[in-house]
Amino acid sequence: MLGTAVCDYLSDAFPAVFGIDFTAKMEDDLDAIAEGKEDMVQLLRTFYQPVEKTLEAEFKDKKYIDIEEKSDEKCEECGAPMSIRYSKFGKFYACTRYPDCKGKKQFHEKIQIPCPKCGGDIYVRLTKKKTPFLRL
């Protein structure tokens, strides 16, 4: 899901760089490299220089990209909708009224298969070493 959120953000923020026309041309250029018709280093320079300028201009005063996903959860403190946010520890739900409301709660990813014993929900959890395991 984070990858999807990042792709959506980049596509919206940089339509010239991540648009269909640009990627189609890039695919043609990469095919030309594979066929020996284009120089790889020169092509990458022509690709990277405009992207670098665009990124520098966009993120000049930013320390991080603020990415959030919508959710159906409601804040237990104020009743406002909650969004899925990301931290270095993983996903969590945060109140959309932040900083007025600091409501947050743990995000538990549910798998689509019910428990074979009781039919209840099964959630993916992570160990301290970020190894996933399933929990009822």
N, C-alpha and C positions, 0 to 999 in steps of 0.2 A: 504493500500500500504506500509506503514512503516513496518508492520509485515512481509510482503513478502520480503522487502529489508533486514530486520534483519535476517530472515531465510536464505536467499541466502548468506549473508555475513558469518553467522556462519557455514553453510554447506561447503562453500569454505575454510574458515579459519581453520576449525576443522573437516576434513572428518572422522577421526577415531571416534570422539564423536557423530557426527550427521549423520553418514552414515547409509545406510539401514541395514547392518549386526548388527550394534550396537543397533539400535532402535528395530529390531526384537528380539534380545536377551533380551533387556529391557522389551519388552512386555511379553515375556515368563516368565521372573522373576517376573513381577507384577502379572501375573496370578497365579504363585506359592504362592505369598503372599496372594492373595485372597482365595486360597484353603487351606491356613494354613500350607503350606509346607516350606515356607521361612520366616525368621525374617525380618520385614520391616526396622528396624533401621540398621541392619547389611548390608542389600542390598543397602540402600541409601548411607551408608558410602563407600561401594565398588564402587558405581557409582560416588559419588561426589569427592572423593580424586583425581582420575586421571583428572577429569574435572577441578578441582580447580588448579592443577599444570599447566595444559595446559593454562588456562585463565591467571594465574599469569605470565607465561612466555610470552604470546602474548601481554599482556597489561602492561607490566612492566613500560614502558616509555610513555605510551599514557594516555591522560586525557579524550579522547572521541573517539568514533568510527565514522569514516567519511563515511557516507552512502549517496549515490546519485543514482538517477534514470535517465535514458535517457528520453529526450523529443524531440518533433519536433519543439520546439520554437527556434528562432534565436535571438541573442543579438542585441538590437537596437543600441548599441554603436559601435560594431565592426563587426557584422554579423556572429560571431562564433556560434556554437550550444550552447544551454543552457541545463543545467541539473536541475532536481528537487532535492533540498536540504531540510534539516530539521533544524529548530531552535526551541527554546522553545515556539515560537509563532505559529509554524506550518510550512507548506510547503511554499517554494518560488522558483522561477527560478533564477539560478545563471549562469553567463558566465563560460564556461569550460576553458577559458583562465586566470581565476583568478590565481595569483594576478596581472598579467599584465593588465587585464581589470576587472573593478569592477562592470560591468553591472549586474543588478538584477531587478526583477519585481515580483509583487504579483502573487501567484498561485490561480487560480479560478477553482474549481472542477465543471465540467459540468455534469449534469445528462443526461441520455439517452432519456428522454421524452421531446418533444418540447412543447413550450407554447401553450395551447389550443386556446388562442385568436389570437396570431399573428404568431405562428409557429417558433418563435425565440428560442435561446438557454436559458436554465435555469441553474443558477449556485448555488451551495451550499455555503453559507457564514456562519460565526460564529459570535455570539454576544460576548460582553466582557466576559461573563461567559462561553464561549465555547459552547453555545447552537446553533445547526444548524438551519438555516432557508433558504428558497429559494428566489432567486432574479433574475429578468429578466436582 
